[in-house]
Every structure is written in C-alpha cells, then in structure tokens.
Amino acid sequence: MNAASSQSRPRSLSHARLALHDLCYALFVIVLLPIWLPRMIWRGKIRTDWPARLGRGATIARTSRSRVLIHAVSVGEVNAIRGLVERLLLDRLQPEIVVSVTTDTGFARAQALFANRPEHAQGNRCSVVRTPFDFSFAVRNWLDRIRPDLLVLVELELWPNMTRLAAARAIPVVVVNGRLSERSVKRYRMVRRLVHGMFARADLVLAQNRAYADRFAELGAGEVLVSGNMKWDSIAIRETVPGVEKLAQEMGIPLGAPLIVAGSTEPGEEILLRDGLPPGVRLLIAPRKPEWFAGVAANLPGCVRRSAKEQGGADTRYYLLDTIGELSMAYALADVVVMGRSFGKLYGSDPIEPASLGRPVVIGPRVADFRDVVEAFVQGSGIIQISATELAPTLAQLMADPARRVEIARHARIVIRAEQGATSRTAEVLLAMLASRG
C-alpha cells in the first residue's frame, strides 16, 4: 500500500448535512454553557488541550507503510486495545498505528502504553494524538494531519461528521469490540432516522456478543460479526504487579494485614463499605472520578490519602487512593476486591483485572455496562454477585475463609482463559482489510 492510497477519489459529500450537525453541536454548546463550563472549571478539565480538541496539532508525515487510526475514548478503551496495537505492530505488514483518545486520563494512559516505547524503536511507529470534537472543521483537520488508510472505532464511537468525512475520503470505518447496551439502543431508537446513516457508514462492526451485534444491525450497520470481548485479553494473568510493596510502604499498609480494596467506586458506596467492614480489616478505596475524592474522604474519618503522601499507623482503617494509574497495585494488595459502581445508581465496573490477579471479586447487582462479563464469571463460579444488604455478611465470611477465596479466584482465571482470543480475531480481520487495499 502506498502513502497516497487513503487519498482516493472522494465519494459524494453532503455539505448541508455537515453544516446541520455543526449547527446542532453549536446550539448544544451554547444552551448548556452555564452547566458544562462551571463543571469543567470545578473539575480542572478547563486546562485541557483545546487546540487538539479542535483538530489542530502536528502533521504525522506519511511513509510507504499503511496507517491505522484507532480511536478510543478513555482509559478503559485504551487498555482494551493494548494487545491489538502490539499484534498489528508485529505483523509482517508493519502498519503504522496512530491511537487517538478523547479524555485527559485516557490520553495519559495511551502515552504511557504506546508512545516512545523501546519495542517500537525498530521502525514500528505508534503515535498518540487527541480526538477532536465532531465539528466538521475539526474532523477535517484531524484527518488531514493523520491521513489514515483505516479508521478503527472502539466499542461505540460512531459520530455523524467523523463517519461522513471518512466515507468521503474512501477510508473504511470499522467498529471493534463493539458494545451497544440496551440503555444506549433505547436512546438511538428514538432518533433512528437521524442515526441510521451514521451506523450504515460503518463498513464492518466486530461486536462483543450476539446481543450487541443484533442491536448494531437493527440501527443500520451493514456487515456485523461477533468477535468477542477484547477486554478479556487486555490483562495478563499474573500474581502481582511492579510497585506493590512501594505503595503499601508509602501508605503505611502493613504487608499481610487483612485488606479489602474497593475499585472505581461511586459516591455513597464508601458509606456502605465503611459500615460493612469486618472487625480488624482495613479498607483501601479508589473512587472512579477525581471530583469524588473529597466527599469520600469526608465519610471515612482518619483516612490516609495517597495524594497527600500520608502514612497510616497501627490504628488506621481507611486508605484513599486518590491518584491515577495505581489501581492495579492496590488490587494486588487485596485479600478481597469489591467492584464499585455496582451497589449504587450507576452501571458497574470491569472485574477482569482483579480477577486476573487471583483476587476474589465481590460485585453488586448494577452491572449493565459489563453484564456479559459478569454473567461469564457467575456461570463459572468465579465471582460473587450480591445485593447491598448482603455485602457486610459476605465480606465477613470471605475474610474468615481463605480457602474459599482461593477457590473463587481459581475459577475466575479459568473463565478468563476460556474467554480469551478476541484480540487475535480482530487483528486478523483488520490486517486482511489492509492487505486487500494494498
């Protein structure tokens, strides 16, 4: 494939449609300005890279290699494509990979995983850029700078202007690890006529399961295949992670002390955990969003905060992991892991990582965003799913029964191994598409 292959003769482009979407976006921004602007200032997100969000930035020079542009939203999607990026880079076709990310935390994670890595020094290029807003001028700038041969969208990142402009340039659009929840499809059904073209412009959707595949097809996607969930492949099965001892030492957590770790929690779950904590057991909690840290700290008297470089003592019961990028180390310290956002009002958190570390996982009933993952674990006896009222007695039973903890963790790893393989299947499809365009 040559460098000019992505600059094929453009297909017909409706400028009126682009202008209409731009107008809708502008009205949306203006009307909601009193809401989103104070929130961004309060959360510190106003200091984001605004030029990049408008599509500006350095142009990535083309070479003779084909180029794949992979768009992920945030940390979860970035982690899910880790194995896919490595598989593509190591293929004989040696495509260049550009990972494009929306959020600040996701961008930082992508840079840590993909940019300037030693294993990419042998000519295997992997760049990280920011995904712009879906204004037509911003998407044009973005595509002009990158000039991809293939646009890969992770999970559900179909946007009207992005897909329309890619189609106009004859750039194939592929959705990988496709996920379309019942909650999302209900919203799309209300505006089916408006979103049909957006789904129809996807040349291929590789869905996580049959239910998701059927929903993509219902909304207009043409070719839809079931490839599995790449998140099963994104985490290696291992006993520990680097930095565990350092984290414990710096926070004053005695190694071997009974410890429950609650990951990606939402407001209010810290109260449930505090009140249900067994005697003599410590709690390390990691809220999902930084803006929730202060409220959680207020509900955990005497908690040690990681960001303050505080160190606990013999009487410390609560630890607050109010930093980014250290949750894996926290999971590796745990005797039991409780998955946040599953006992409150939200829609669950991904239990694969702590399960891969051999930690027994407890999760609540709210798991809509990870339903198929949780169902696989439940069917394989690799997770405990309970209601909020059952949390306290369940934690007490698990902390008193090491053998049961080991058995749950063992079953979870069996499930993980059985579910793996989606990354390889996805890579083969993408590489075949690149080869066919060469």
N, C-alpha and C positions, 0 to 999 in steps of 0.2 A: 504494500500500500504506500502510495506516495503522499507527500505533505499536502498536496492540493486536493486529495480525494474528498475531504469534507467540504470543499467549496464547489460542489456540484451545482448544476443549474437549479436555481430556486424554484420551488413549487409556488403556486398561486398563493398570495398572502392577502388577507382581508385587513387593510389598514383601519377600516371602520371598526372592526371587532377589537383590534388592539387599542384604539382610541377609547372605545367604550369601556374596556376593562380598566384602562388608566384613569378614566374619569371616575369610575366606581371606587377605585382604590383611593383617589384623592379625596373624594367626598367622605369615605370611611375614616381617613386620617384626620380630616378637619372636624368632623362631627364628634369623634371620640378623643380629640386632643385634650380636653380637660381631664380625661380619665387616664390615658396612657402616658402622657408627659409627666405628671406628678409621680406615677408609679415608677417610671424609668429613672427619675431623679432620686427617688427614695431608695430604690434597689441598686443604685450605682451603675445602671446599664446605659445611662446617657453618655458615658465616656466610651462607647463602642466605636468601631472603625466605620464612621459614616460614609467616607468616600467609597470604601469597598462595598457597602450595602447599596450604593447607587451604581455598582458595576465597575467602578474605577480601580486602577491598580496596574501593576507591571504586566506587560505582554509576555507570554511564555513562547519563546521562539520555536517554530516548528522544525522538526527534523524529518528524516526519511521514515521514521517509525510511526505506526498508528498510535492514536491517542484516545484514551478512555477517560471521560469526565464522570466521576462518581459523586453524586450529591447526597449527603447525609445531613440530617437536621442537627442532632446534638450528640451527647456522649454515648447514649445507648446505640444509636445507629452507627456511630464511628467504631465502637467496639465490635459491632456485628460484622463489619466488613474487613476487619483486620486480616483474617485468613484469606479472604477473597483477593485483597490487594497483593498479598505475598504470592498467592498462586498465580496471578496474572503476570507479576513481575518476573517470575521464574520460568515462564513458558518460553518455548523456542521462538515465538513471535516477538517476544520482548517489547510489548507495548509500553508506551509512556502512560503513567497514571497521574491524574490530577484529582485530588479529593477536595470537594467544595463543601463547606459547612456553614450553617446558619448562626448558631448561638456562640457566645464567647467561650463558654465552658467546653463546648464541642470542638471549637477551633483550637483551643489549647491542647485538648486531648489528641486531636489529629496531628498537630505539630509534633507532639511527643512520640506518637506511634510511627509516623510516616516521613516526616521531613528530616533530611540530613542524617539518615541512619547509615551506619557503616556498611551494612549489607547491600545498600543501594549504590555504593560507590563504583561498582563495576559497570557503569553505564545504564543501570536500571533506574530511571528517573521517576521520582514521586514528588509532586508538588502539592502544597496545601494552600487553598485560596478561600475567600469568603463568598458565600452565595448571596446574590443581591436580592432586594425586594423584586416583586414580579411586575414592576413598571416596565413597559416595553423598551424604553431607552436604556434602562439599567441592564436588562437581559441582553440587549444587543451589545452593549459594552463588554459584558461578561463573555459572550460567545466570540466576539471579535478578538478578545485577548487570548482565549484558550484554543479556539478552532478545533473542537473535538471531532473525532470520527464516530464516536458512540457516546450517547448520553444515558447514564445509568442512574435511576432514581431509587432510593432506598425506602422501602415499606410503602408509603403513600405520600409521595411528594410531587404529585401531578399539579401543575399550575397552568392556567389558561395561556398567558403570554409566553411562558417558557416553552411549553409544548408546541404552540403555534409557530414561534420563531425557529425552533429546532426543525420542525417539519418543513418550513420554508427553505431551509438550508440543506434539506435531504439528510439530516442527521437522525439516524434511528434512535428511538426512545424506548428504553427497557426498564420496567419496574422489577427490582429484585427484592427478595424477602418480603413480597407483597403482603400487606396486612390491612384489612378493611373491616373494622369492628361493626357490630350491629348498631352501636351508638352512632358511628360515622355514617353508615349507609342510610340510616333513617333521615339524617340531615340532607344527604345528597338526593334522596328520593323526592324531597320537597322542591328541589330545583333541578330535577332530572334533565329538562330540556336545555338548561344553561350549562350543565357539566358534561353532557353526553359527548360533545366534541373533544373535550379535554381527555376523557378516558379513551375515546376512539383513536386519538393520535398516538397512543402507546402502541408501538409495533409489537411488543410482547410483554406479558406480565408473568413473572415467575412467583407464584403465590406460596405462602407457607403451608396452607392446607386446603382441602376441598371447599370448605365453607367460605373461606376468603376468595377462592377462585370463582365460585359461583356469584359472589357479590360484585366482583370486578366485571364479570361478563354481563351481569344484569344492568350495570350502569354504562355499558357501551364498549368496554375493552374487547378487542378482536380476538387475538390468539392468547389464551390463558393456559398456563401449565402449572402443575403442582410440583415444587422443587424441594419443599421442606423449609425448616426454620434455621437460618444460618447462625442464630444465637447459640444453638447447641454446640457449634464448632468454635465459637469465638473465645471460649475459655478452656485452657488445658487442664486436665485432671492432675492435680498436684497436692502435696501435703501442706505446703506453706508458700509464702511469697517473701522476697527480699524486704528487709526493713522492719519485720515484725518485732524483733527484740528491741530495736531502737525506739519504735513507737511506744511499746509498753514501758520502757525505762523512762522516756521523756515525760509520759503522762503519769508515772508513778503507779502503774498497774502491776502488781506482783505476778510474775510468771507462775502459772499453775493455780492462781486464785480462781474460784468459780466465777465465770463471767458470761453474761448474756449480751449479745450485740444485736441492736435493732438498726436495720439499714433502710435508708430512704423513707423516713417517716414523714407523716403529715401532722399539722398542729392538732393537739389533743391526744394523740397516741402516746406521748410521753407520760401523760397522767395515768392512762391505762396500764402502762408498763411499770411506772413507779408504784402504783397501788397493788400490782400483782407480782412484784419482785419477791422471790423466796428469801427467807432469812439467811444472812451470811453470803448472799450472792451479789455481785456488782453488775452494774448496767452501763454499757457504752452505747450511746445513741448518736446516730448520724442523720439529721433531718435532710430531706430531699433538696430544699432550697435555702440559700443563704439568708433570705429575708425572714426565715422562720427561726433562726438560731437564737435570737434574744428572747423570744417568747418561750422557747423550750427551756432555756437556762433559768428563766424566772420560775418555772414549775418544778425544777429539780434543785432543791436547796443544797448549797455547798458543792455543786457540780464543778468539776475541773474542766476548763475549756482549753482545747488544744491550741487555738489561735493565740491565747494569752501566754502560752508556754508555761502553764501552771503544772504543778506536780502534786498528785494526790498522796495522802498518807494512809495510815492503817485504818482510819475510820471512814475513808472516802467510799461512797456507794455509787455515785453517779459521775460519768465522764461524758463530755460533749465533744464529738468530733465535728468541729465547725471549720473544717478545711476541705479542700477539693483534692481528689486523687489518692486518698489514703484509705478508702473503704475496704479495699481488698486485704490490706494488712489487718484492719480491725476484724474482718471475718475470720482471718487465720488465727486470731487470738481466742475466738469464741468457743465455749462449750455448747451453746445453743444459739442459733440465729433466728430472729424474728423479722419477717419481712414487713416493712412499713407500707403505708397507703393501702392496706388491706383490711384494717379494722375500723376505718373511719368513713369518709364520704367519697374518697377517690377510687382509683381503679386498679390498685395493686402495683407491685414491683417485681422485677425479674429475679427468681430464686436460683437461677442456674449457677451463678458464680459461687455463692457459699456452699451449694451442694457439691460443686466440683472440688472444693477444698476439703471435702469429707466432714462437713459440719451438718448436724441435723437441723432441718429448717421447719419453723412453725409459721403458718400463713393464715390470714383471716379469710372471710367469705367474699370480700370485694376484690375480685381478680379479673375483671372484664378485659383489661389490656393484655393479660397473659393467660387467658383461660386455657388454651390448648397446652401450654407448658405445664401449668398446674395439674391439669387433668392427666397428663402423661405421668407425672410424679405420683399422683394419688393412686392411679391404677397400678403402678409399680411399687407401692408401699414405700416411696422414697421421700415423702413429705407428710407433715401433719397439718391438716386444714381444720380449723375450729372457729367457733364464734367468739366474740369478745368476752362473754361471760365464762367461757371455758379456758381463757388464757392463763389465769392465775393457777388453777389446779394442774393444768398441763405442764406449765413451766416447773412447778414443784416436783411433779412426777419424773420429768426428764432429768432434772438436775440430780435427783436421787437415784437414777438408774443408768449408769454409764454403759451397760451392755445394750440397753435399748437405743441409746444414742448412736452407738456404733452400728447397730443393725439398720437403722433408718438411713444413715449415711452410706452404708454399703449398697442398699437398694437404690438409692438416688444415683450413684455412679453407674450402676447397671443400666438405668434408664437413659442417662446421658450418652453412654456409648452406643446404645441401641438407636438413638435418635440422630446421631451424627451423620454427616455426608452431604448436607445441602450445599455447603460451600463449594465442594468439588463439582457437583452437578451444575451449579450456577456458573462457575468458571468455564466449564466446557461449553456451555451454550454461548457465553459472551465471546469466547475465543473463536468458536465456529462462525459467529457473525462477523468478526473482524476478518477472518480468513476469506470469507465469501466476498468481502468488499475489496480484497487485495488485488 
